Amino acid sequence: MGRTINEGCTVSDDLRQEALALWVGKALDIEFPADLANLAGDAGFRRYFRTSTEPRLIAVDSPPECTNPAQFVAVADYLRRNGVHTPMVIAADTANGYLLLEDLGDTQLFDVLSNDSVEGLYAEVMSELLSLQQIPRTEDLFPDYNRELLLTEMRIMPEWLVGKLLGYSLSEVENRLLQETFQRLLESAAGQPQALVHRDYHSRNLMIRGGERPGIVDFQDAVWGPITYDLVSLLRDCYIRWPRQRVERWALAYAATAEAAGVLEPVEPKEFLTWFDWMGLQRHIKVLGLFPRLSLRDGKQNYLGDLPLVIRYVLETAGRYEELQPFAQWFEQQLLPLIEQQPWYSDYRYAGE
């Protein structure tokens, strides 16, 4: 069975799984292919398997034509050497895209969050985030999260949500509105202090296991960019929502801790929250394009069910700022009626806090 998942990126799942099992067997010095149990993957092109060995290990199929396994190994090693709990790389064949990793368990932060547990758990994972942001830069591993890259991400939304999923054609006036909105968000991002950015620091990439520090996965695309990016990824998670007042309290508490640690120069709370809000809007605009692309291009339909919460974030955040209200009004008047006709849509706007 083959699947085309990107231009120039065709993978034969069955053949690669067989080859991975053979490679894992050799890496573990056993005379037969390893027994691999398939695990749920991420939004990328990697596949994950758990071995039946003791201790359990994670085998990763990371096709080099679609991913960068060498980057994964290099970033994992650098983060571990700087005190961040990423999975240890047991063995790697980066030329063929086969990795064998420490198993951080099955429990995602998402699985254990509740009103009772969230304060303690967020304290733990924000402490890990502070450790991440204290890591010194090495430019060969962490490229700039520059304006061009941030803009490219936002342009996924008009292409995949507006055009391909909703079938809506933008006018010149609407395109100009989007570009003006995007430029405002880019200026805000550029005006923030810069630090190491995991880029997907949320409840499904943080692993919880009793007696251990939270484990961090899916870090291979880390960059050097705006200091609020990972914080808003966590606190305005695409998969779980908390009341705005609580989120802002957590965000300002983190800012105070980062200031005390020397990661952040003193900043007025209002300015920090504006950075936080506008960075979150950039990320959620990207996600509004990314999730439809995962569905339409890659056949990962489940991501569409998470779009309504992201839409709520976008409308609420843009609606709070005078400069961004034209974008919020356009979205609500032109796109939301089309979105409401979609089978995956459910109305989060009036859900209780």
C-alpha positions, 0 to 999 in steps of 0.5 A: 500500500502506498500513499502520496502525502506531499509533492515528491513524497510517496511512502509505502507503509507496509514495506517501510514497517517491515524494514523498520521491524528488521532494523529495530531487531538488529539494533536490539541485537535480536535475530528476528524482526521486532514485534511492533504495535502501531500507535497514533501518530501526529499531524506530520508524516512520522509513524510511531510503534511500541516494541514488545521488549522490556523496557518498552521502546518507541520505534519511529518511521520518519521517511527522510523524503518527507521529514528530517530525522537527522534534525530530530536526533540533533535537537533531541540531543541538544535539548537533553544536554540542556536539561529538557526532558525529551525522549532519549535516542537509543539508536538512529538510521537517519539515512533511511529514517528509522529511530528508536526512542525512550518510551515516555508513556501513554498519558498526554497532559490532555488526558489528565487536565481537569479543573482540579488538576490544571493549576498543578499541572500547568505549573509543572509544564510552565516550569519546563517551558521556562527551562526551554526558553533559558537554553542558549541558541545554536543557529545551525539547529534553530533558524529564525522564526522570521516574518517570511515563515510566520506569513507563509503559515498564515497564508495557509488559511485563505488557501485551504480553509477559505478556498479549498474547504469552503469554496469561497473566492476572495475579492481584492478588497478582502485580500487587502484586509487579510494582508493588512491584518497579517502585517499587524500580527507580524509587527507584534511578533517582531517586537517581542523578545526572542527565545527558543520556540518549541512551536507545538507546546500543547497538551498533546505533546506533553507527556505525564508520568508519575514521579517524573518531569513532564516529557516533551515530544514533537520538538524537531521543528523548533525555531528562534522566535517570539517569547509568547508563542509557546505560552499561548500554544499551551494556554489557548490550546486548540484542544481544550479551553479555559476561561479568559480571566484564568488564562490571563492570570497564568500568562502574567504569572509566567511573565513575572517568573520569566522576568525573575529568571532573566529570560524577559526584561520587565514589561507592562502587563497590558503590553505582554497580554497584547503580545500574547493575544496577537501571537495566539491569533497568528497561530490560530489563523495558521491552524485554520488552514492547517487542519483543513489541509490535514483533512483534504490532503492527508486524509486526517479527518479528525482535525476538522472537529477541533476547528470550532474552538479555534474559530472561537479563539479567532473571533474573540481575540480579534474582536477585542482589539480595534485594529483587528475588528475589521478582520473579525467582522469580515470573518463572522459575516462572510465565512462563518455562515459557510462554516456553519453549514459544514458537517463538522461544525458545532457552535462554541460561541455561547458555550459556558465557561 
